[in-house]
Amino acid sequence: MIISRCRFIPLSFARFLLGLVVACAITAPTASAQDNPSFVLRPGDVVKVLVWREKDMSGDFKVDESGRLVLPLIGRRDVTHTAWEILRDSLLEGYARQLKNPSVILTPMRRVLVLGEVTKPGQILLDPTMTFASAVALAGGANMQGDLRRVRIVREGRTIVKQAPVDSLIFAADVRSGDQVYVDRLSWFDRNSAFVASAALSLTGILVSLIRR
């Protein structure tokens, strides 16, 4: 029987299998990253519009503070209560009524704030293919004081990632408008490691000199 055979699996091999399962669970993208769930645009977000052979209708259009989006030909739409997939289909239908055989690409750009010890702190716009790691990269990466091993993410006033290395966020695709990414400062020892090493060498030299006397 299969159960009886399992009893003879070496303990070391069983531990190996358990470690493999755990490693896969940690490194594999989450279900939300794979499924790319729907989201809703918020004030400050941008919709990038590309209409083939219609430059006047193409461009970046911002959702205003009232949650409205104004597009050429389409007019004004309230967008902050409609899932993106539904809104996108509605906008494409609007273009189809106004243009003959239109070729339109709509890309939602989510607004994320990158703060802390980065080269260019401030607001970053991310398309659906980008992650939190992308936001840090677009902010110029860490400055001389920044520690890319200590990245925090705050959503609606709640810390959802307390401390993580930036490379672990490459697959964190569940980015939402208004998320805040913080790159923390290097520890005192890391910031002053050269000074500490120099002081240690100097102290060692002094001790050696004293011992030789």
C-alpha positions in Angstrom: 0.0 0.0 0.0 1.1 3.6 -0.6 0.8 4.4 3.1 3.1 1.6 4.1 5.7 2.7 1.6 5.7 6.2 2.9 7.0 4.8 6.3 10.3 3.9 4.7 11.1 7.3 3.3 14.4 8.4 4.9 14.0 11.2 7.4 16.6 13.4 5.6 14.7 13.0 2.3 11.4 13.8 4.0 12.9 17.0 5.4 14.2 17.9 1.9 10.7 17.6 0.5 9.3 19.7 3.3 11.9 22.4 2.7 11.2 22.3 -1.0 7.4 22.9 -0.4 8.1 25.7 2.0 10.6 27.3 -0.4 8.1 27.1 -3.3 5.4 28.7 -1.1 7.7 31.6 -0.2 9.1 32.3 -3.7 6.1 31.7 -5.9 3.9 34.6 -6.8 0.7 34.9 -4.8 -2.7 34.2 -6.3 -3.4 37.9 -6.5 -0.3 38.5 -8.5 -1.1 35.7 -11.0 -4.8 36.6 -11.3 -4.2 40.4 -11.5 -7.5 41.2 -9.8 -9.6 44.1 -10.7 -9.1 47.5 -9.1 -10.8 50.8 -9.1 -9.2 54.1 -10.2 -8.7 56.8 -7.6 -8.2 60.6 -7.8 -4.7 61.3 -9.0 -4.5 58.1 -11.1 -4.0 58.4 -14.8 -5.4 56.7 -17.9 -2.9 56.5 -20.8 -4.8 56.6 -24.0 -3.3 55.6 -27.4 -5.6 56.0 -30.4 -4.0 54.9 -33.6 -3.6 57.7 -36.1 -5.4 60.1 -33.7 -2.7 62.0 -31.9 -5.1 64.7 -30.6 -7.1 62.0 -28.8 -4.0 60.3 -27.3 -2.3 61.3 -24.1 -2.3 60.9 -20.3 -5.6 61.8 -18.7 -5.8 62.3 -14.9 -8.7 61.4 -12.6 -9.6 64.7 -10.9 -10.3 65.2 -7.2 -14.0 64.4 -7.7 -13.2 61.0 -9.2 -14.1 62.1 -12.8 -12.1 61.4 -16.0 -12.5 63.6 -19.1 -11.5 62.1 -22.4 -11.8 63.5 -25.9 -14.9 62.3 -27.8 -16.0 60.3 -24.7 -16.6 63.2 -22.4 -16.7 63.0 -18.6 -17.1 59.8 -16.7 -17.3 59.1 -13.0 -14.7 56.3 -12.5 -14.0 55.8 -8.8 -16.8 53.3 -8.3 -16.3 51.1 -11.3 -14.0 48.1 -11.6 -11.3 48.8 -14.2 -12.4 45.9 -16.6 -15.9 47.3 -16.7 -14.8 50.8 -17.2 -12.3 49.9 -19.9 -15.0 48.0 -21.9 -17.4 50.9 -21.5 -14.8 53.4 -22.8 -13.9 51.2 -25.7 -17.6 51.0 -26.7 -17.7 54.8 -26.5 -14.8 55.0 -28.9 -16.4 52.4 -31.2 -19.5 54.6 -31.5 -17.5 57.7 -32.4 -14.7 56.3 -34.6 -14.7 54.0 -37.6 -12.7 50.8 -36.9 -10.8 52.4 -34.0 -7.6 50.9 -32.6 -7.5 52.1 -29.0 -5.2 51.0 -26.1 -6.1 52.1 -22.6 -3.6 51.7 -19.8 -4.4 52.5 -16.2 -1.6 54.1 -14.2 -1.8 53.7 -10.5 -0.5 56.4 -8.2 2.1 55.2 -5.6 4.1 57.4 -3.2 7.8 56.4 -2.7 9.4 58.0 0.3 12.4 57.6 2.6 16.0 57.1 1.6 15.5 57.1 -2.2 17.2 59.2 -4.9 13.9 60.8 -6.2 11.2 60.6 -3.5 7.7 61.4 -4.6 4.7 60.2 -6.6 5.2 57.3 -9.1 2.7 56.1 -11.7 2.8 52.3 -12.3 1.1 50.4 -15.0 -0.5 46.9 -14.2 2.8 45.1 -15.1 4.8 46.9 -12.5 5.4 46.0 -8.9 6.6 47.6 -5.6 10.1 46.9 -6.7 9.4 48.8 -9.9 8.3 51.8 -7.9 11.6 51.9 -6.0 13.6 51.6 -9.2 11.6 54.4 -10.8 12.4 56.5 -7.7 16.1 56.1 -8.6 16.7 53.3 -6.1 18.2 53.9 -2.6 20.4 56.9 -2.0 23.7 56.7 0.0 21.8 56.3 3.3 19.1 53.9 2.0 18.9 50.2 2.9 17.2 48.2 0.2 16.9 45.3 2.7 14.4 47.3 4.7 11.4 48.3 2.7 8.0 49.1 4.2 4.6 49.3 2.5 1.7 51.2 4.0 -1.8 51.0 2.7 -4.6 53.2 4.0 -2.7 53.9 7.2 -1.9 50.3 7.9 1.5 48.7 7.5 1.1 45.6 5.2 4.8 44.9 4.8 6.8 45.8 7.9 10.3 45.1 6.6 11.4 43.2 3.4 14.3 43.3 1.0 13.3 45.0 -2.3 14.1 41.9 -4.4 11.4 40.0 -2.5 8.8 42.5 -3.8 9.5 41.8 -7.5 6.5 39.5 -7.7 4.3 41.6 -5.3 1.9 42.6 -8.0 -1.0 43.6 -5.7 -0.2 47.3 -6.0 -3.1 49.6 -5.2 -3.5 53.3 -5.8 -2.4 55.3 -2.8 0.0 52.7 -1.5 3.1 54.2 0.2 6.6 52.6 -0.1 9.3 53.5 2.4 13.0 52.7 2.0 14.4 52.9 5.5 17.8 54.2 6.5 20.9 52.0 6.9 21.7 51.2 10.5 24.3 53.3 12.3 26.9 50.5 12.0 26.3 50.1 8.2 26.5 53.9 7.7 29.8 54.1 9.7 31.3 50.7 8.9 34.3 52.3 7.2 35.0 54.5 10.3 34.5 51.5 12.6 36.9 49.4 10.6 39.5 52.2 10.5 39.2 52.8 14.3 39.5 49.0 14.9 42.7 48.8 12.9 44.1 51.9 14.6 43.3 50.4 18.0 44.8 47.1 17.0 48.0 48.9 15.9 48.2 50.7 19.2 47.7 47.5 21.2 50.4 45.7 19.2 52.8 48.6 19.8 52.1 48.5 23.5 52.6 44.7 23.7 56.0 44.9 21.9 57.4 47.4 24.4 
